[in-house]
Every structure is written in structure tokens, then in C-alpha cells.
Amino acid sequence: MEIILYLFIITIVGSIPLIIYFLKKPDNNSSLKDLYAEGLDMLVVGKRKSAYKIFKNIIKQDSNNIKAYLHLGQVVRDGGNPKKALEIHKNLMHRKGLNKYDKIELYKNISQDYYELKDIDKAIDNSKNILQIDSLNEWAIKNIIDLVKAKGDWEGAIDYLKTYFKVKKYSNNKKLALYKIQNGRVLLKNKKFDESRDFFEKSLDLYSDLKICFFFIGNSYAQESNSIYDKALQLESDIKSGLDTNNEVKKLKLDAESTLAKAIPMWGYFIENMPKYSWMILPTLKDALQALHRYDDIEKMLINAKNKNEDNVDILAHLADFYANKGEIDKALSTINKALDKNKDSLISQLKKIKISSLKNKDNNTSVEIDKIINSLLKDERYMNFKQGFHDQDMKWLFETYNVN
């Protein structure tokens, strides 16, 4: 009995190291999970080199770890090498047995790779591949919206925005109206005047507070008028070649005038409703009224706008300029001084005062030169950017996101 007990104790004692080994043996899966979590942490805090080493280490231990490959490519892309990232991600396309989640993440990364490579079309195609797998995928829909906007394809953006609303089960008429304005601007740039106005009017129907639509509707009539007038000038040159087109030229010029006249009330509504942005159209509006020989309407329009917006320096400055051009110099000086009293830093008002003072001193040459400076300034991109420090967020969005290739 003692011998049996002794042998039993010896066996138990001899087995202890083996038991301890199995208890302490590292779980490879657990170790890889910890490494993966650490790699994600490094990625989040921006330690790309550390993240790269960790994901490479995971792949070395487990070449079937798709998620590690995906993040490895992401690290490479974020590090400024989207071409290499695309190679890493595209190699995964040949893997068998990819689950739904892995395929979605793969297409997402490939789309981002192509975007960084400035291949917008392929970036869009790969986002669309996600929708083939999951038609309700919000990331893919939102990404396509951003990508088509980057291309200036606002019609496509509208379609996918509607899809997004269906997925989210809500609608936002204001946002849709803003997208329609952008699409109208694209059509206007392509001289599709009627179609552009249709989109601006639909925007107003969707969200009546978007008074900026009046600005663009007015612009559409003005640009159409210019297009008609250019045709008239071309026909005039044909007359010199012996072609009898005189009557047609007259008709085109009359059409140009009647079309331009339609812009006036639109711009007037815009100024009345958004006086802070009157600087965007006042010079053009004055030129249009002069082209139509409606000189009295210039004063009426400016006085009406001033009465509704007493503190608007731009309106006062243009009214002063009108008086100066009309020869009423004292009235012009009084008006421009009121503008400067309201804002002594207004560059346009300062320049107009110099112009008016030069006219008072019979220095017409200086007056002409100041006019040239003012016209150049109003067209200067840096001045426009300064003036477009929009307080209205819708205006800010419209002018920051508009893109036409």
C-alpha cells in the first residue's frame, strides 16, 4: 500500500510542469486579437509606423487575416501612398470565402484609394459595388453623393440624395432645394437657360426662404440676353459680307433687351430680401438699367433699397455714384459721407469718395481711373472671397461647394 501511494505521489509531482505548461501556453488567437486591438489604437492616434508594423506582424502569423490586410492598406494610403494601398487591397479581391462585411470594407477602401489617386469615376464605381451587396449602405450612398458633387454632377447628387432620404426615412426639402440650385447653375453655365430657370423655380417651390434663387434667375435672363445680343453682332458682321440680315439683327437686339428687362425685378427681389449681399449684383443691375435706358429707375431702385436697408453701405455707395454720374456732386458727397459714417473702413466707399471729389475738382481723368480700379476690384477673386464671408450658411454652402469641370 505504501509503495502504491509513493508511486502515485511521484506521478502527480512529475506531471506538475506539464500541467503548468498547458495552463500557461499562449493562446495564439488571443494574442493576435490583442495585437489587432493595439494596431487599431495606433491607427486612431496617428502612429502609422507602429500600426504598420503591428498589422504586418499579424499577417506574418496569420496570412488569412483579411481585416489586417485592409488596415495595412489604410495605413499605407494615409501615409501618402494610395497606389501601393490599392495594390494591397486589390490583391484581396482574389481571396475566396470573403464574407459580406469583408467585401463591403474592401470596396470601401478601394474607393478611397481611387479617390486619393484622383480617379473619381472608379471611386464611384467601387462605392456602387457596395450598394450591390447592401442597397441600404449609408456610407456608400453618402460617399457617392460627395464624389459626384466633386465632379460637378449635381443631377446625380440629387438622385442619390433622394435615395439617402429613403434609406433614412425622412426628407429635407431645404437641402434638396440647395442641390437643385447647384444643378441649375451647371445648366446656366452650359447656356441651357430655360432648364436652369426651371431648377431655380423648383428650388423656390421646395423652400420659399431661399431668396438667392432670385439672384440666379436674374442672372439666367441676363446671360441669355448676352447670348442673343452676341448673335445679333455676328449677323451685323454678315451684313458687311452682303447678306440681307438687317431686320433680323433688329429683332434679335429687341429680344435681347426684353430678356434683360426680365432680370431687373428678380435682382430687385434679391436685394430687398438679402440686402447684406446686394454688393453681389448692384453694379450689374445698374449697368443693366443703363443698357435699357432706364436711368430714372436706377435712382428709384437704389432709394427704395436704401429706405428698406438704412445701414447698407453698399447701397449708399452706389446711390452716391449714381448722383455723381448724373452731375449732382454735392448730393453725391453727402450720400457717400453717410456711407462712410456707417463704415469708415469700406474700401469701395473710400474709392467712390475719391472719384466724387475728383469730379468736384473737374478732374475727369482721375474719376475715370478710379472707376477702372473699382471695376477691377469688384472682379478680383481675393476681394470676392473677402466679401463672401457669408453669415448666411446656405449662401456659404452654395459658393463653397459649387464645382463645374
PAGUTOR-823604 format. One record per residue (C-alpha): residue in three letters; chain; y, z negated, x. Coordinates in steps of 0.1 Angstrom, whole numbers, plus 5000, padded with zeros to 4 digits. Each point is the difference from the previous one (the first is absolute). Layout:
REM PAGUTOR-823604
resn | chain | y | z | x
Ala | A | Y | Z | X
...
***
This chain:
REM PAGUTOR-823604
resn | chain | y | z | x
Met | A | 5000 | 5000 | 5000
Glu | A | 5024 | 4991 | 5028
Ile | A | 4992 | 5033 | 5017
Ile | A | 5008 | 5020 | 4968
Leu | A | 5033 | 4982 | 4996
Tyr | A | 5009 | 5006 | 5036
Leu | A | 4993 | 5037 | 4997
Phe | A | 5021 | 5002 | 4968
Ile | A | 5030 | 4984 | 5017
Ile | A | 4996 | 5023 | 5030
Thr | A | 5000 | 5030 | 4977
Ile | A | 5031 | 4988 | 4981
Val | A | 5019 | 4993 | 5032
Gly | A | 4991 | 5033 | 5015
Ser | A | 5012 | 5018 | 4969
Ile | A | 5035 | 4984 | 5000
Pro | A | 5016 | 5026 | 5024
Leu | A | 4986 | 5028 | 4979
Ile | A | 5013 | 4984 | 4968
Ile | A | 5034 | 4995 | 5016
Tyr | A | 5001 | 5037 | 5011
Phe | A | 4994 | 5013 | 4965
Leu | A | 5025 | 4976 | 4985
Lys | A | 5027 | 5010 | 5025
Lys | A | 4991 | 5037 | 5003
Pro | A | 5032 | 5020 | 4992
Asp | A | 5000 | 5019 | 4967
Asn | A | 5011 | 5035 | 5010
Asn | A | 5012 | 5009 | 4966
Ser | A | 5021 | 4968 | 4998
Ser | A | 5014 | 5007 | 5035
Leu | A | 5010 | 5036 | 4990
Lys | A | 5017 | 4987 | 4968
Asp | A | 5020 | 4976 | 5021
Leu | A | 5010 | 5027 | 5024
Tyr | A | 5010 | 5023 | 4971
Ala | A | 5021 | 4973 | 4985
Glu | A | 5017 | 4994 | 5034
Gly | A | 5006 | 5038 | 5003
Leu | A | 5017 | 5000 | 4966
Asp | A | 5021 | 4971 | 5010
Met | A | 5011 | 5018 | 5032
Leu | A | 5008 | 5031 | 4980
Val | A | 5022 | 4980 | 4975
Val | A | 5020 | 4983 | 5027
Gly | A | 5005 | 5033 | 5019
Lys | A | 4978 | 4993 | 5030
Arg | A | 4986 | 5035 | 5001
Lys | A | 4984 | 4998 | 5035
Ser | A | 4980 | 4969 | 4991
Ala | A | 4990 | 5015 | 4966
Tyr | A | 4989 | 5032 | 5018
Lys | A | 4978 | 4981 | 5024
Ile | A | 4984 | 4979 | 4972
Phe | A | 4992 | 5030 | 4978
Lys | A | 4986 | 5018 | 5030
Asn | A | 4978 | 4970 | 5007
Ile | A | 4988 | 4999 | 4964
Ile | A | 4991 | 5037 | 5001
Lys | A | 4982 | 4995 | 5033
Gln | A | 4978 | 4973 | 4984
Asp | A | 4997 | 5018 | 4966
Ser | A | 5006 | 5038 | 5000
Asn | A | 4995 | 5001 | 4963
Asn | A | 5030 | 4977 | 4992
Ile | A | 5022 | 5025 | 4981
Lys | A | 5028 | 4975 | 4994
Ala | A | 5004 | 4994 | 5037
Tyr | A | 5003 | 5038 | 5006
Leu | A | 5026 | 5002 | 4972
His | A | 5021 | 4972 | 5015
Leu | A | 4995 | 5014 | 5035
Gly | A | 5016 | 5033 | 4989
Gln | A | 5028 | 4981 | 4982
Val | A | 5008 | 4981 | 5033
Val | A | 5001 | 5033 | 5019
Arg | A | 5022 | 5016 | 4973
Asp | A | 5024 | 4970 | 5000
Gly | A | 5001 | 5002 | 5038
Gly | A | 5015 | 5035 | 4997
Asn | A | 4969 | 5023 | 5004
Pro | A | 4993 | 5013 | 4965
Lys | A | 4981 | 5030 | 5014
Lys | A | 4974 | 4977 | 5017
Ala | A | 4999 | 4979 | 4968
Leu | A | 4992 | 5031 | 4980
Glu | A | 4971 | 5008 | 5023
Ile | A | 4986 | 4965 | 4996
His | A | 5003 | 5001 | 4962
Lys | A | 4987 | 5036 | 4996
Asn | A | 4969 | 4991 | 5020
Leu | A | 4991 | 4976 | 4973
Met | A | 4998 | 5028 | 4974
His | A | 4966 | 5009 | 5015
Arg | A | 4986 | 4966 | 4994
Lys | A | 4974 | 4997 | 4972
Gly | A | 4999 | 4972 | 4975
Leu | A | 5037 | 4993 | 4998
Asn | A | 5007 | 4979 | 4970
Lys | A | 5028 | 5007 | 4975
Tyr | A | 5023 | 4974 | 5016
Asp | A | 4995 | 5014 | 5035
Lys | A | 5007 | 5036 | 4988
Ile | A | 5032 | 4990 | 4984
Glu | A | 5012 | 4981 | 5031
Leu | A | 4990 | 5029 | 5021
Tyr | A | 5020 | 5025 | 4980
Lys | A | 5029 | 4976 | 4999
Asn | A | 5000 | 4998 | 5038
Ile | A | 4996 | 5038 | 5005
Ser | A | 5030 | 5005 | 4976
Gln | A | 5021 | 4976 | 5021
Asp | A | 4989 | 5017 | 5032
Tyr | A | 5011 | 5034 | 4987
Tyr | A | 5033 | 4986 | 4988
Glu | A | 5007 | 4987 | 5035
Leu | A | 4991 | 5034 | 5013
Lys | A | 5026 | 5015 | 4975
Asp | A | 4973 | 5019 | 4981
Ile | A | 5011 | 4990 | 4965
Asp | A | 4978 | 5025 | 4982
Lys | A | 4968 | 4986 | 5016
Ala | A | 5012 | 4965 | 4994
Ile | A | 5004 | 5008 | 4963
Asp | A | 4965 | 5017 | 4999
Asn | A | 4983 | 4969 | 5014
Ser | A | 5018 | 4977 | 4976
Lys | A | 4988 | 5023 | 4972
Asn | A | 4965 | 4996 | 5014
Ile | A | 5003 | 4963 | 4992
Leu | A | 5008 | 5009 | 4963
Gln | A | 4968 | 5020 | 4999
Ile | A | 4982 | 4967 | 5007
Asp | A | 5022 | 4977 | 4981
Ser | A | 5024 | 5017 | 4976
Leu | A | 5019 | 4968 | 4994
Asn | A | 5006 | 4991 | 5036
Glu | A | 5036 | 4988 | 5001
Trp | A | 5004 | 5003 | 5037
Ala | A | 4991 | 5037 | 5000
Ile | A | 5023 | 5008 | 4970
Lys | A | 5030 | 4982 | 5015
Asn | A | 4993 | 5016 | 5034
Ile | A | 4999 | 5035 | 4985
Ile | A | 5033 | 4993 | 4982
Asp | A | 5016 | 4990 | 5034
Leu | A | 4985 | 5030 | 5018
Val | A | 5011 | 5027 | 4974
Lys | A | 5034 | 4984 | 5000
Ala | A | 5001 | 5004 | 5038
Lys | A | 4994 | 5037 | 4994
Gly | A | 5027 | 5002 | 4974
Asp | A | 4975 | 5007 | 4973
Trp | A | 5015 | 4980 | 4973
Glu | A | 4982 | 5018 | 4972
Gly | A | 4967 | 4988 | 5016
Ala | A | 5015 | 4965 | 5004
Ile | A | 5008 | 5000 | 4963
Asp | A | 4964 | 5009 | 4991
Tyr | A | 4985 | 4973 | 5021
Leu | A | 5025 | 4974 | 4989
Lys | A | 4988 | 5007 | 4964
Thr | A | 4965 | 4995 | 5012
Tyr | A | 5010 | 4967 | 5017
Phe | A | 5015 | 4988 | 4967
Lys | A | 4967 | 5008 | 4982
Val | A | 4980 | 4980 | 5026
Lys | A | 5024 | 4971 | 4998
Lys | A | 5002 | 5003 | 4962
Tyr | A | 5038 | 4998 | 4998
Ser | A | 5029 | 5024 | 5002
Asn | A | 5034 | 5000 | 5017
Asn | A | 5024 | 5026 | 4985
Lys | A | 5027 | 4992 | 5025
Lys | A | 4978 | 5007 | 5030
Leu | A | 4987 | 5032 | 4984
Ala | A | 5035 | 5011 | 4992
Leu | A | 5011 | 4995 | 5036
Tyr | A | 4970 | 5022 | 5011
Lys | A | 5011 | 5027 | 4976
Ile | A | 5035 | 4999 | 5014
Gln | A | 4986 | 5006 | 5035
Asn | A | 4979 | 5029 | 4987
Gly | A | 5031 | 5014 | 4983
Arg | A | 5018 | 4999 | 5033
Val | A | 4972 | 5020 | 5016
Leu | A | 5002 | 5026 | 4973
Leu | A | 5038 | 5001 | 5004
Lys | A | 4996 | 5006 | 5037
Asn | A | 4978 | 5029 | 4992
Lys | A | 5027 | 5014 | 4976
Lys | A | 4979 | 4994 | 4969
Phe | A | 5030 | 4988 | 4981
Asp | A | 4987 | 4998 | 4964
Glu | A | 4968 | 4983 | 5011
Ser | A | 5019 | 4975 | 5021
Arg | A | 5023 | 4991 | 4971
Asp | A | 4969 | 4996 | 4978
Phe | A | 4987 | 4973 | 5023
Phe | A | 5034 | 4982 | 5003
Glu | A | 5003 | 5000 | 4962
Lys | A | 4964 | 4987 | 4996
Ser | A | 5008 | 4973 | 5024
Leu | A | 5029 | 4989 | 4978
Asp | A | 4977 | 5001 | 4970
Leu | A | 4976 | 4977 | 5017
Tyr | A | 5026 | 4976 | 5013
Ser | A | 5035 | 5004 | 4987
Asp | A | 5016 | 4976 | 5026
Leu | A | 4995 | 5025 | 5028
Lys | A | 5035 | 5014 | 4999
Ile | A | 4995 | 5017 | 5034
Cys | A | 4983 | 5028 | 4979
Phe | A | 5035 | 5011 | 4989
Phe | A | 5009 | 5005 | 5037
Phe | A | 4969 | 5023 | 5006
Ile | A | 5004 | 5019 | 4967
Gly | A | 5036 | 5007 | 5011
Asn | A | 4989 | 5011 | 5034
Ser | A | 4974 | 5023 | 4984
Tyr | A | 5027 | 5018 | 4980
Ala | A | 5023 | 5002 | 5031
Gln | A | 4972 | 5015 | 5022
Glu | A | 4990 | 5025 | 4973
Ser | A | 5037 | 5010 | 4997
Asn | A | 5001 | 5006 | 5038
Ser | A | 4968 | 5021 | 4998
Ile | A | 5015 | 5021 | 4972
Tyr | A | 5033 | 5004 | 5019
Asp | A | 4981 | 5011 | 5032
Lys | A | 4983 | 5028 | 4980
Ala | A | 5035 | 5011 | 4988
Leu | A | 5012 | 5001 | 5036
Gln | A | 4970 | 5020 | 5010
Leu | A | 5007 | 5025 | 4972
Glu | A | 5036 | 5003 | 5011
Ser | A | 4988 | 5011 | 5034
Asp | A | 4979 | 5026 | 4983
Ile | A | 5031 | 5014 | 4982
Lys | A | 5013 | 5009 | 5034
Ser | A | 4969 | 5021 | 5005
Gly | A | 5009 | 5020 | 4969
Leu | A | 4979 | 4981 | 4974
Asp | A | 5017 | 4995 | 4966
Thr | A | 4994 | 4963 | 4995
Asn | A | 5035 | 4987 | 4993
Asn | A | 4993 | 4989 | 4964
Glu | A | 4968 | 4982 | 5011
Val | A | 5020 | 4982 | 5027
Lys | A | 5025 | 4988 | 4975
Lys | A | 4972 | 4988 | 4977
Leu | A | 4983 | 4981 | 5028
Lys | A | 5032 | 4983 | 5010
Leu | A | 5006 | 4989 | 4964
Asp | A | 4964 | 4987 | 4998
Ala | A | 5006 | 4981 | 5033
Glu | A | 5031 | 4984 | 4985
Ser | A | 4984 | 4991 | 4967
Thr | A | 4970 | 4985 | 5018
Leu | A | 5023 | 4980 | 5024
Ala | A | 5019 | 4987 | 4970
Lys | A | 4968 | 4983 | 4987
Ala | A | 4999 | 4979 | 5031
Ile | A | 5033 | 4983 | 4994
Pro | A | 4991 | 4977 | 4971
Met | A | 4967 | 4991 | 5017
Trp | A | 5019 | 4988 | 5031
Gly | A | 5025 | 4983 | 4978
Tyr | A | 4973 | 4979 | 4983
Phe | A | 4986 | 4992 | 5034
Ile | A | 5033 | 4987 | 5013
Glu | A | 5007 | 4980 | 4968
Asn | A | 4965 | 4983 | 5001
Met | A | 4996 | 4996 | 5038
Pro | A | 5036 | 4997 | 5014
Lys | A | 4988 | 4985 | 5033
Tyr | A | 4985 | 5033 | 5009
Ser | A | 5029 | 5022 | 4989
Trp | A | 5005 | 5009 | 5036
Met | A | 4968 | 5021 | 4998
Ile | A | 5016 | 5025 | 4976
Leu | A | 5038 | 4996 | 4998
Pro | A | 5009 | 5026 | 5027
Thr | A | 4975 | 5025 | 4984
Leu | A | 5013 | 4993 | 4965
Lys | A | 5036 | 5006 | 5011
Asp | A | 4990 | 5033 | 5016
Ala | A | 4981 | 5011 | 4969
Leu | A | 5030 | 4993 | 4978
Gln | A | 5023 | 5019 | 5023
Ala | A | 4976 | 5029 | 5001
Leu | A | 5001 | 5001 | 4962
His | A | 5038 | 4997 | 5001
Arg | A | 4999 | 4968 | 4980
Tyr | A | 5026 | 4982 | 5021
Asp | A | 5012 | 4977 | 4972
Asp | A | 4964 | 4988 | 4994
Ile | A | 4999 | 4988 | 5036
Glu | A | 5027 | 4974 | 4993
Lys | A | 4986 | 4991 | 4966
Met | A | 4966 | 4995 | 5014
Leu | A | 5011 | 4979 | 5029
Ile | A | 5024 | 4979 | 4979
Asn | A | 4973 | 4994 | 4974
Ala | A | 4975 | 4990 | 5028
Lys | A | 5027 | 4977 | 5016
Asn | A | 5007 | 4983 | 4967
Lys | A | 4964 | 4992 | 4995
Asn | A | 4995 | 4989 | 5036
Glu | A | 5032 | 4984 | 5012
Asp | A | 4985 | 4988 | 5033
Asn | A | 4985 | 5033 | 5011
Val | A | 5017 | 5010 | 5032
Asp | A | 4984 | 5035 | 5002
Ile | A | 5014 | 5009 | 4966
Leu | A | 5035 | 4988 | 5009
Ala | A | 4998 | 5019 | 5033
His | A | 4991 | 5033 | 4983
Leu | A | 5027 | 4995 | 4974
Ala | A | 5026 | 4994 | 5028
Asp | A | 4987 | 5032 | 5016
Phe | A | 5004 | 5019 | 4968
Tyr | A | 5036 | 4989 | 4996
Ala | A | 5007 | 5009 | 5037
Asn | A | 4986 | 5036 | 4995
Lys | A | 5021 | 5002 | 4968
Gly | A | 5031 | 4992 | 5020
Glu | A | 5006 | 4965 | 4984
Ile | A | 5002 | 4983 | 5034
Asp | A | 5015 | 4967 | 4989
Lys | A | 4975 | 4996 | 4973
Ala | A | 4972 | 5008 | 5025
Leu | A | 5013 | 4974 | 5025
Ser | A | 5002 | 4974 | 4972
Thr | A | 4964 | 5007 | 4990
Ile | A | 4985 | 5001 | 5035
Asn | A | 5017 | 4967 | 5008
Lys | A | 4983 | 4985 | 4969
Ala | A | 4967 | 5012 | 5014
Leu | A | 5007 | 4984 | 5034
Asp | A | 5011 | 4968 | 4984
Lys | A | 4965 | 4998 | 4984
Asn | A | 4982 | 5010 | 5032
Lys | A | 5021 | 5003 | 5032
Asp | A | 4968 | 5011 | 5019
Ser | A | 4994 | 5031 | 4979
Leu | A | 4999 | 5028 | 5026
Ile | A | 5005 | 5028 | 4974
Ser | A | 5031 | 4981 | 4986
Gln | A | 5014 | 4996 | 5035
Leu | A | 4996 | 5037 | 5007
Lys | A | 5015 | 5010 | 4967
Lys | A | 5030 | 4978 | 5006
Ile | A | 5006 | 5018 | 5033
Lys | A | 4997 | 5033 | 4982
Ile | A | 5025 | 4989 | 4973
Ser | A | 5024 | 4987 | 5025
Ser | A | 4999 | 5032 | 5020
Leu | A | 5008 | 5019 | 4967
Lys | A | 5029 | 4977 | 4994
Asn | A | 5013 | 5009 | 5035
Lys | A | 4994 | 5038 | 4993
Asp | A | 4973 | 5001 | 5026
Asn | A | 4976 | 5023 | 4982
Asn | A | 4979 | 5008 | 5031
Thr | A | 4990 | 4964 | 5005
Ser | A | 4992 | 4998 | 4962
Val | A | 4976 | 5030 | 5004
Glu | A | 4983 | 4985 | 5030
Ile | A | 4995 | 4966 | 4982
Asp | A | 4984 | 5018 | 4971
Lys | A | 4976 | 5017 | 5024
Ile | A | 4991 | 4966 | 5016
Ile | A | 4995 | 4985 | 4965
Asn | A | 4977 | 5029 | 4990
Ser | A | 4980 | 4997 | 5032
Leu | A | 4997 | 4962 | 4995
Leu | A | 4987 | 5003 | 4965
Lys | A | 4973 | 5023 | 5012
Asp | A | 4991 | 4979 | 5031
Glu | A | 4965 | 4986 | 4999
Arg | A | 5010 | 4967 | 5015
Tyr | A | 5028 | 4995 | 4975
Met | A | 4976 | 5009 | 4972
Asn | A | 4976 | 4974 | 5013
Phe | A | 5027 | 4974 | 5001
Lys | A | 5012 | 5008 | 4965
Gln | A | 4964 | 5001 | 4987
Gly | A | 4996 | 4963 | 5007
Phe | A | 4990 | 5000 | 4963
His | A | 5002 | 4968 | 4981
Asp | A | 4980 | 5017 | 4972
Gln | A | 4964 | 4998 | 5010
Asp | A | 4991 | 5031 | 4980
Met | A | 5026 | 5020 | 5019
Lys | A | 4988 | 4986 | 5033
Trp | A | 4964 | 5010 | 4992
Leu | A | 5010 | 5035 | 4988
Phe | A | 5018 | 5009 | 5032
Glu | A | 4976 | 4982 | 5024
Thr | A | 4968 | 5015 | 4986
Tyr | A | 5011 | 5035 | 4993
Asn | A | 4983 | 5025 | 5022
Val | A | 4997 | 5038 | 4998
Asn | A | 4982 | 5020 | 5027
***
